[in-house]
Amino acid sequence: MSKTKFFKEEYGPWALIAGASEGIGAAFSEALAERGLNLILIARREKVLSELAEGLVSRYSIQVEEHILDLGNSSSVRDLISSLDKEIGLLVYNAAYSPIGYFKDIPIADLENIVSVNIQTPLLLIKTLTDSMIERKKGGIILMSSLSGIQGSPKIATYAASKSFNTILAEGLWHELKDLNVDVLACVAGAVRTPGYINSANEKDAPGTLDPNEVVKETLEALGSSPTLTPGSFNRFAKFIMSRLLPRKRAIQIMHNNTKDLK
Ligand SMILES: NC(=O)c1ccc[n+]([C@@H]2O[C@H](COP(=O)([O-])OP(=O)(O)OC[C@H]3O[C@@H](n4cnc5c(N)ncnc54)[C@H](OP(=O)(O)O)[C@@H]3O)[C@@H](O)[C@H]2O)c1
């Protein structure tokens, strides 16, 4: 069976991409459309999402369903979940909320939104979709995580902790679900050139910065073979140094050197 056919058999016929309109989410949409999966795309900005959807439908023989909603709004998420009537073989949870600032300056509403967008909604979607994947004995879950979550990350402390939650959740579920033929993977990314990253970072790229397409390519290749993946050899080396070689205090300090100028 060809690789594309295998992918569609294993993870189709529909994929749900939460946070699809641009950056890594748009790159996942393109790569999955290329593999022949029908797509359920979610984002808040209607115009950006519609343009992406129209482009995909014109380039590939697939169906695309658009949902304009805020993944931080629990009643919209519950409405979405109860409206889902397609056979979804792949969930990509890409959206994240990452306010920048020291903890003392972050309003409680922003902290709550980190928990909603980065933790509560992915948990709900994973629970809903894995139930039917387990029944069908196939499927996949991809959670976008971050190297900021492998140690404390000042100035993005709560976001980083939420990413750590996603990585650890993916690892546990990877083990629980692998014998049921449901693949789980956390993509523990370093810096990626997305509109969100470009807005908050300095003019110069951080070392190891990748384009969204490179991240997506490596992630889809790793799905089914490991619980976590860090795209890019520089980032894998940095992860090894930060998590295995350096004392925690030093790793946190190095992280702060990188995050202190974020805006
Ligand atoms: N960029 C990096 O350097 C980097 C590094 C490590 C990890 N990551 C992870 O990679 C993922 C994507 O990062 P990114 O930089 O591409 O993020 P982003 O620019 O903030 O947005 C990603 C996508 O999610 C959608 N989205 C965001 N919040 C949403 C919400 N509340 N409801 C519905 N849709 C929402 C956005 O569309 P709308 O605005 O239209 O809603 C957009 O399509 C995140 O999980 C992030 O933690 C990124």
PDBQT file of the ligand as one rigid body, heavy atoms in Angstrom, charges set to zero:
ROOT
HETATM    1  N1  LIG A 301       5.224  29.414  16.706  1.00  0.00    +0.000 N 
HETATM    2  C1  LIG A 301       6.138  28.893  17.507  1.00  0.00    +0.000 C 
HETATM    3  O1  LIG A 301       7.285  29.353  17.582  1.00  0.00    +0.000 OA
HETATM    4  C2  LIG A 301       5.792  27.692  18.361  1.00  0.00    +0.000 A 
HETATM    5  C3  LIG A 301       6.795  27.075  19.102  1.00  0.00    +0.000 A 
HETATM    6  C4  LIG A 301       6.490  25.966  19.859  1.00  0.00    +0.000 A 
HETATM    7  C5  LIG A 301       5.197  25.488  19.896  1.00  0.00    +0.000 A 
HETATM    8  N2  LIG A 301       4.222  26.107  19.178  1.00  0.00    +0.000 N 
HETATM    9  C6  LIG A 301       2.869  25.602  19.264  1.00  0.00    +0.000 C 
HETATM   10  O2  LIG A 301       2.336  25.454  17.959  1.00  0.00    +0.000 OA
HETATM   11  C7  LIG A 301       0.963  25.770  17.953  1.00  0.00    +0.000 C 
HETATM   12  C8  LIG A 301       0.669  26.810  16.891  1.00  0.00    +0.000 C 
HETATM   13  O3  LIG A 301       1.449  27.939  17.087  1.00  0.00    +0.000 OA
HETATM   14  P1  LIG A 301       1.255  29.246  16.222  1.00  0.00    +0.000 P 
HETATM   15  O4  LIG A 301       2.401  30.114  16.518  1.00  0.00    +0.000 OA
HETATM   16  O5  LIG A 301       0.948  28.876  14.808  1.00  0.00    +0.000 OA
HETATM   17  O6  LIG A 301      -0.069  29.826  16.947  1.00  0.00    +0.000 OA
HETATM   18  P2  LIG A 301      -1.067  31.037  16.587  1.00  0.00    +0.000 P 
HETATM   19  O7  LIG A 301      -0.444  31.851  15.513  1.00  0.00    +0.000 OA
HETATM   20  O8  LIG A 301      -1.403  31.684  17.861  1.00  0.00    +0.000 OA
HETATM   21  O9  LIG A 301      -2.436  30.357  16.084  1.00  0.00    +0.000 OA
HETATM   22  C9  LIG A 301      -2.566  29.139  15.618  1.00  0.00    +0.000 C 
HETATM   23  C10 LIG A 301      -3.938  28.908  14.982  1.00  0.00    +0.000 C 
HETATM   24  O10 LIG A 301      -4.898  28.671  15.996  1.00  0.00    +0.000 OA
HETATM   25  C11 LIG A 301      -6.041  29.510  15.841  1.00  0.00    +0.000 C 
HETATM   26  N3  LIG A 301      -6.492  29.858  17.185  1.00  0.00    +0.000 N 
HETATM   27  C12 LIG A 301      -5.773  30.444  18.158  1.00  0.00    +0.000 A 
HETATM   28  N4  LIG A 301      -6.535  30.609  19.256  1.00  0.00    +0.000 NA
HETATM   29  C13 LIG A 301      -7.769  30.121  18.951  1.00  0.00    +0.000 A 
HETATM   30  C14 LIG A 301      -8.992  30.040  19.664  1.00  0.00    +0.000 A 
HETATM   31  N5  LIG A 301      -9.118  30.495  20.910  1.00  0.00    +0.000 N 
HETATM   32  N6  LIG A 301     -10.064  29.485  19.050  1.00  0.00    +0.000 NA
HETATM   33  C15 LIG A 301      -9.975  29.045  17.770  1.00  0.00    +0.000 A 
HETATM   34  N7  LIG A 301      -8.847  29.089  17.053  1.00  0.00    +0.000 NA
HETATM   35  C16 LIG A 301      -7.748  29.636  17.630  1.00  0.00    +0.000 A 
HETATM   36  C17 LIG A 301      -5.550  30.707  15.032  1.00  0.00    +0.000 C 
HETATM   37  O11 LIG A 301      -6.560  31.229  14.200  1.00  0.00    +0.000 OA
HETATM   38  P3  LIG A 301      -7.569  32.413  14.592  1.00  0.00    +0.000 P 
HETATM   39  O12 LIG A 301      -6.721  33.524  15.103  1.00  0.00    +0.000 OA
HETATM   40  O13 LIG A 301      -8.265  32.706  13.307  1.00  0.00    +0.000 OA
HETATM   41  O14 LIG A 301      -8.486  31.857  15.617  1.00  0.00    +0.000 OA
HETATM   42  C18 LIG A 301      -4.468  30.061  14.155  1.00  0.00    +0.000 C 
HETATM   43  O15 LIG A 301      -5.050  29.505  13.006  1.00  0.00    +0.000 OA
HETATM   44  C19 LIG A 301       0.604  26.226  19.366  1.00  0.00    +0.000 C 
HETATM   45  O16 LIG A 301       0.038  25.139  20.060  1.00  0.00    +0.000 OA
HETATM   46  C20 LIG A 301       1.937  26.579  19.982  1.00  0.00    +0.000 C 
HETATM   47  O17 LIG A 301       1.958  26.360  21.371  1.00  0.00    +0.000 OA
HETATM   48  C21 LIG A 301       4.487  27.204  18.408  1.00  0.00    +0.000 A 
ENDROOT
TORSDOF 0
